[in-house]
């Protein structure tokens, strides 16, 4: 599972706004903002939802994130 920093980095690389990511993940934007402000990791459930949303957005755009390729190769 990725950390919030990993999720944020991928979000920025994909050019997705925090608002759009939260809408796609069905996560309140305040939840993500609060985690960033307090320098705390969101719950595992929230991180899974954010990861799934980013994967869906990437797939819609025909992009395979490098992290996904590394995981599939077993690296």
N, C-alpha and C positions, 0 to 999 in steps of 0.2 A: 504494500500500500504506500502511496506517495504522501509526502509531507505537504503542508500548506504551501511552503516555498516552491516545491516542485510543481504543484497544481497552478500556482500563480505564474511561474515561469512559462509553463505550457500555454496558459491562457493568453499571456502577452505575445508569445510566438505565433499563436493562431490569430491574433488580432481581435480577440473576443472581449467585449466589455464585461466588467464585473456584474453589471445588471443583467446582461443577456445570459451569462453563465448561470447566475442564480435562478433566473426564470426557467431555463432549460432543466436545471437540476431540481427544481421545486424546493429551493432553499431560500429563506428570507435573506435579503441582501444585508440586513443588519447583523445577522449571525456571522456572516463572513467578515464584515467590517469590524465587528467587535473582536473576533479572533485575531485579526491583523493588528488592531490597535493595542490589544493586551498581550501580543506576542505569545499566543496560546494556540495549540493545535485544536481544530474542531474535532468533534467526536468521530470515531471510525465510520459511523453511519453517514455522517455529513460528507466526509472525504470520499467515501465510495460513490455517493450521489454526484459529487462534483466531478470525479474522475469519469464516471459513466457519461455525464453530460458532455464533457470535453471530447471523449471518444466519439460520441454521436455527432458532435459538431464537426470534428475532423473527418469522419466518414462522409458526412453530407458534402464536404468540400473536396473529397477524394484524396485526403491527406492521411498518411500513416505516420504517426509520431515516431521519432527515432527510438524513444523509450519502449514503445510497443514492439518494434523490430528486435531490439536487444533482448527483451523478455521472451519472445517467441523463439529466438535462437538459443536460449538457455544461458545467456551471458549475464 
